[in-house]
Every structure is written in structure tokens, then in C-alpha cells.
Amino acid sequence: MAISARQVKNKKNADGVATGRSGTVYDVSIKYKTGEGYKTYSKRGFITKQDAVQHEAEMKIKLNSPTYMPMDAANSKQTVKEYLETWVESHGKANLRPSTFASYKGYIKNHIVPHLGHIQLKQLTPAMIDDMFQKLYDKDLSHSSVRYTQRILSVALEHARKYRYIETNPARDIITKFGKQGKTPDPYTIPQMQQLISHTIGTFWEMPVILGGLYGLRLSEILGLRWRNVDLEKGVFRVVEQLPFGMPANTKILSEMAPVKSEERDLYITDVARKFFERQLALQNKRRLFCELSGSTYYENDLVVAKENGSPCRRDRASANFGLMLRHSGMAYIRFHDLRHTAATNMHQLTGDFYTVGKILGHSLKGIGIQLGISTSMEATTAQYVDVRLDRIKIVLQTYHDHILPKKYIEQKKTQDKKKGNPVK
């Protein structure tokens, strides 16, 4: 018979969860003909006979189709843990950035495997996945983290479906509704940026805030910016590399940098920004001098932003400390990456030139359009912007920076210093 009944001691319910009670389940076995001779297809453990009959009818149609490929029985029996660990190594190393690869491995190890790792791939159901999400919420995992877990699992299981390890992707049939994530903090306005700069002048955060909030650099690009790529004489600096991912703690010397995440770019050093570059360079020269006088080591990494002894800063530590600095300053909370959004939003509002803003941030035309929520049609961009040169970048940056520190206040300060007999800076 194609359908047979058998008794089990621990029957599962319709959601695939063991009930602890004995009962009858139904197995489907179909013998079919291929070009290589006769083969047998089987699937066991249907809760009702009706389910088994329906599956039998569906499979007879599929198995008689010359284009149908049966499941890979051996791989469908591996556990979710076994599959995901193999999948993330083969897929991740070839297709993901190192930081994304590391986060995938962490989420699989910490959030998926503890709940689903012991289940055979072919036995995984949408109900089991929904149950995992509820348990993650019960452990106070954030909404964005649970959603990210779903994304990883869905991609992995979709690959398993394409490999013919499973018939369908159970992560696509879940009933958990994620909706939109919590509201991203609004980018800082120009007055808020002015307030933030006032809080950070003379601290470690002075230069990172200028590069992040006035130029839109990523934190890894800021921590990886080297003086060899800054030309104060010509008034230009180049964003061509960034801090390598996963830099070990207590690293003193950087042997090599990583390429930037997006496009390499040349950015104009405005009059406003020049003062901060010059002050940072002078400060580091003083630190180097006093290290030499005291007999301590100053690590020559050529970094624009570094620790007091010249060694590199870790990105994760800097990101966490930025939130502490904002709290102590009484500023509205944003992530450091939101300074990049701040720069993009303020430059676009002041100039309307979203294409040049995209080039300043290293984004594609489509990417900056999505970030600002505007059309990315090339018809909306005039031909003169298609080839963005440094002079256009200069205009956009100068416009924004002059609103951060208007020239009239600089002139007033010079006049006041002259009257008081102070040196004019």
C-alpha cells in the first residue's frame, strides 16, 4: 500500500509539537519509474490519514513529471545545527563581508541553534520557528535582533530548498508579524550639531564628530584615516581605506588596512574643518614629544584619530563610548552612524544636490536616494552632476560647514580679539 498506519508512543500535533501521548500516524510510500529504473519515495509521520492521502496525490503528480527532482534524502536528515554551521561557512566566506559573516555566525550560535539545532531539517515546521521567535522575545531580545534572526534563517532555508534538501521553506510560512522596526533616531539638526561640537572640543571625540557629522564618514573610515591621505596644503583628504574588521584587543601596530566599504573618494577640507585638522595634528605632535621625553613608547601608525600613545582604537569600543558621551552631555541619543545620516540630510536640505551628497558619502545614486527617501531617477539629476568634480563637492561641503560656523561669527571673534589685545587665530 502507498499509505500505511503505525502506532507511536509520542504523537505530534498539527503544529509539529510532541504531545506525550500515543496514537496513530500515517506513512506515504510511492514506487515510481525513472530513466534509471524504479525508485521509492517515502515520507513518514502524517498526523491524519487525510493529510497522507493529499500528500500522496501531490507527490504522484510531481514524481511523474520529467522535470521534478526528488529531495536529497541524506541531507534532509541532517539537523538544523549541522546544516546551518556548514551553510554559513560555505556561503558566508564567499558572499558576506567579514563583519556580516561574524554576525551571522553569532546569531546562529546564540539564537537559532539553542532552540532548533536538534531538529532534523526535513522535520522543521513554521510553528517551531514561530515558537522560537516568541522565546527570543521572552528573553528580551530586541525586535530588530529577532527580525535579523528570521532573515538569516529564511535565507539559509531558501538555499536548502534550492539544494532540494527540503520541499518548502518553513521560514516563509510563519505567522509572526514583524512589521516596521522601532523608529530610527532623527538626525541632528544644525543647532544640535553645533551643540555636539561644543561638547566635544578638546576631547577625544572632537575629530571623530567633525569627520562623522560634517563629512559623513563611517566610524571605521574615521579610525582608519591616516595622515598620509590628508593634504593640508592642497586642502584635500582621501577616503581610501578603513580599520580592518575584528582587530584584536590591545593592538599597538596596524600592519595593513581594509578597503573602504563603498567608493573611494576625495573630499575638500573647508576653512571650518581645517582648524580641527591642524589642532589634531599639533596635539599628536605634542603627545609624541612628551612620550619621547618620558621614555614611553609612541606607536607610529600615522592615524588621524588614535589613542594617546598612537595605537589604534577599536570600533566597537568607540561606538559604545559614543553613547556614554552623549548621555553625559545631555544630548539626544543617536548612534554614531546616525552622524552620517545627519551629514547627508543637512547637506541635501541646504543644497538639494542629492547626487553630489551621495558622492561625498561614497554612495551610489540609488543608495543616497533610498537614504533620503527621494526619487533615484537619473532624469531628476542634471547632466552637469553626472561627473562630480572636486569643485562641486567643495561647494556642497562649504555650504553646510558655513552653516555650522558662519563666517560672521569668525569675523566678530577676530574683531573682539583685536580689541582685547589677544592674538588673532
N, C-alpha and C positions, 0 to 999 in steps of 0.2 A: 504493500500500500504506500501511496505517496504521503499520507498523513497517518501518524501513529500516536497513540496516547501512552503516557507513562506516569507513574506516581513519584512525587518528590516530597521530601520532608520539610523543605523551607521554600514554599512557593512565593514568587514575587507578585506584586500588584501591578496595575496598569501603568504605574509610573516607574516601574523597574526596581522598586524598593522591596527588599525581603520582608515577608510578613511574619516569619517564625512559625507558620502553620503548614501542615502537609496539604497536598492537593494534586490535581491532575493537570499536566501540561501537555502540549502537542508539538510534535516534531514533523518537519516537512522534509521529504527526501524525493528528489526527482532525477530520473535517469534520462540523459539527453545525448543526442548524436552530434559529433563534431567531425571535422576533417581528419582528426587523428584517431577517431573511433568513439566509443561510448564513454561518457563520464558521468559522475554523480554529483549533484548539488544537494546540500543539506543545510538546514537551519533549525535549531532546536529551541525549545522552551517557550512556545507561544502560550499566552495566558488562557485564551479561549479557542475553541475549535473554529469559530468564525474567522478569527484573525489568521489562523493557519490556512484555511481554505482560500481566503483572499490573497494571501502571500503566494500560495501555490499557483493560483491563476495568473498573477502578475509575473511570476518567475518563468512560467511555461512560455509566455509570450516573449519575454526577454531572451531566454535560452535558445529559442528557435529563430531568433534574429541573427543573421550572419555578422552584424556589426557589434553585437553585445560582447563585452568582455567580463567574465565572471570575476568574483572577488579573489584577491590573493589570500587564500585561507591561512597560510602560515603567518603572514604579517598581521592579519586581523586578530590573531590570538595574543599578540604581544600586549603588555599592559600600557596604559596611558603614560606611565612614567618612562618605560623603555622607549616608547615611540617619541615622546617629546624630547628626551635627552639626546637621542640620535638625530632627530629633526633639527633641533636648534644648532647643533654643531655643524651639520652639513649645509643647512640653509643659511644660518646666521653668519658664518665666517665669509661666505661668498656674496651675500646680498645686503648685509647690515653694516652700518658704521660701528666702530668699536664700542662707543657709549651705548648705542641701541642694543647691540649684541649682549652686552653685560646686563642691561636692564631686563631683556627677555629671559636670560638665564636665572636672574634673581627672582623674577615673578613666577617662573615655572617651579623653581625650587621651594619658594616660600608660600605661594598661594594656591597653585594648582595641584602639585604632587601630594601635599598632605591630605587633600580631600578626594582626589580622583585617581591618584597614581596607581592604586592596587587593582583598578577595574580593567578588564580586557577591552581593547579598543572597540571591538565589534559589539560589546555589551553596553557601551556608554550611551545614555539617553539624555534628551533635553531636560527631563525632570531632575536628573542627577546634577546637571550643570546649574540649573536654577537653584537647587538646594545649596550648592557650593557658594553661589553669589550671596544668598541670604546669610550663610555662616560668616562670610567675609564682612558683610555689613554689621553683623552682630559683634564682630571683633573690632568694630570702629575703624575699619579700613575706609579711606576716603572714597567718595563717589568716583572721582577721576581714576583712582587706582583700581577699583573694581571694574570700571569700564575698560581700562587698559588690559586687565586680565582677560576680559571677554574677547578683546581684539586679538590678543596673542593666540588664545585657544581656537578662535574661529579661523584664523589664517592657517594654523597648524593642521586642523582637522580638514580644512578645504584641500590642503595638499594631500592628506591621507585619502580623501575621496578621489582625487585625480589619480593617485597611485593605485586605486582600486583595492585599498585596504579595507574600506568601509563603503557601504552602499550610499549613504547620505551623510551630510554634515550635521550632527545633532546641535552644534552651537548656533546654527541658523534657525532652529525651530524653538528656541527658548521663548518663554513668555515674560521674562524680566524686561521691563521697560526702563531704559537708562535716561532717555530724554537729553536735554542740554545740561552740560556741566555747570557748576556754580559760576557766577558772573566773574569774569576776569577783571582785576582792579583797573580802574580808569587810568590812563597815562597821566603823568603830571602835566599841569598847565605851565606856562612860562613863569608866573609868580611862584608856583611850587618849586620849579627848578631853581629859581633864584634863591629861595629859602634853603633848598637842599645844599646848594653850593656854599652858602654862608655857613652851614653847619659843618661842612667837610674841609674847608680851607685850613691848612696846617695839620691835617691828619692824613693817615694812610689813604683815606677814601677820596682825597682831593682829585687825583689824576684819574682813577677809575670812573668817577662820576662825570668828569669832563668828557672822557672818551666814550662813555656809555650814553650819557644824556644829551651831549651836544653833537656827537658823530654817529651814534647808533651802533657802536662796535659790540660784539658779543663778549662775554666775560673771558672766554678762552682766548679771543683775539687780543684783548687788552693785556692779559697776563703773559701773552707770548710776543707782544710788540717789543722789538729791540731797537736800540738807538741807531744801529747801522741802517735801519729803514726809515729814519727820521732825518730830513734835511732842513734844518732851521734856516740855512742861508737861502735856499730856494723857496722855502715856505711850503713844503710838501712832505707828507709821510705816506708810506706804502703799507697796505694790509695784505701780506702775502703768506703769513704763517700763523699758527696758533699753538697754545700749550698742548702737548701730547696728552691724550686721554689716559687715565689710570696712572698718573705719575705717582710713584711711591712716596709715602710719608718721609719727611726728613731728607728729601733730595736736595743736594747742595749745588751740583753742576748739571746743567742740561746738555746732553750730548747732541741731541737733534730736536727739531720742532716738527709739528704735524702741519700738513697743508690746510689752508682755510676751508671751512665748510662750504662756502659758496664762491663767488667770483673774487679774484684778486682785484684790488682797486687802489688808485692813488687819490689821496684826499688833501685838500688845501688847508693849511694852517692859518686860520684867521688871526687878526690882531688880538681878539679876545683870548683865543686858545694859546697863542704864542707865549703869553705871560706865564701860563701854567706849565707849559713845556720847559721854559727857561728856569722857572723856580724848581721844578722837579730835577732837572739836570744839576743845578747848583747844590741842591740838597744831597743828592747822591755823591757828588764830588766831596762834600764835607764829610759824609759818612765814611767814604773810602779813606780820606786823610786821617780821621780820628782812629780808624781801625789800624792803620799803619803805625800811628804814634803809640797806640796802646799794645801793639804786638798781637792783636787778634786778626783773624782771617776775614778778608772781604772777598766774596766769591764773584768772580768776573763773568757774569752771564750776559752782560750788555742789555739787561732788561730795563724797560722804561718804568714798569711797576714791579717792585720786588720787596723782599723783607729788608730789615735794616742792614743785614750783612750781605746783601746782594743775591741771596738764594731765592729760588722761585716760590711763588705762593701756590697753594693747591686750590683748584677751582671750587671744589665742594666746600672747603672751609671758608673761603672768601664769600661764597654765596650765602652760607648760613650766617656769617658775621654781619653781612649787609642788613639783614632783617633786624638784628640786635641794635645796630647803629640807628636805624630808623626809629625803633621803639624808644631808645634813649633820647632821641632828638625830638620826639613828639610828632613825627611826620606820619602821614597816611601810609599804610602798608602797601608796598608793591614788591614784586620780585626784582632782582637786579636786571633780569631780561626785559622787564617792563620799561626800563630806561631806553631800550632800543625802540620800543613802541612809542615812547614819549618823543624821541627824536624824529621818528617818521611822521607822527601825527602833527607835531608843531611845524616841521618844515613844509608839509603839504598844505596845512591851513594858511601859512604865510605866503606861499608861492603858487600853489595849485599845480605844481610841476611834479606829478607823481612818478614820471619816468626817471627824472634825474634823482629824485629821492630814492627810488629803487636801486639805481646805480651806486649811490652813496652807501647804502646798506649792503650792497652785494647781492641784491635780489634780482630775479628775473622780472620782466614786465608783469607776468601773470601773478607772481608771488606778492609783489607790492600791492597790486590791485586787490587781491584777496585780503591782505592785511588791513588795507584802508577801507574795504567794503565798497569799492567803486569799479566801474567797467574797466575791463582789460583789453578792449578792442583797440587795435592799432590805429583805427580811424580817429580815435579821440586824442591821439598824440601827433603833434605836428611834425613834419619831416625834419625840422632843424634839431629835434631832440633825439632822433634815432641814433645818431652818433654823438654821444655826450662827451664833450671835452672838458678839460680841467677848468676852463673859464666859466662854463655853465655851472659846474659843481661849486666853484668859488662863489658865484652869485647866490646860489641857494643856501650854502652854509653861512655866508656873510650876512644874509638877510636874517636868518634865525639867530645867529650869535649876537648880532647887533640889538636884537630884542631882549636877549638875556642881559647884556650890559650895554645900554645905549651910549652913544658917543657923547651926548650932552653931559652925562654924569662923569665921564672921564675928564672932559674939559673943565667941569666945575671943580673936580678934585685937584686938578693941576693948578687952577687959579687959587684955590684955598691954600695949597701947599706953598705957593709963591708968597702969599701974604703972610703966612706963619713963619716963613724962612726955612721950611722943610725942603729937602732935596726933591726935585720933581722926578717921579718914576714913570 
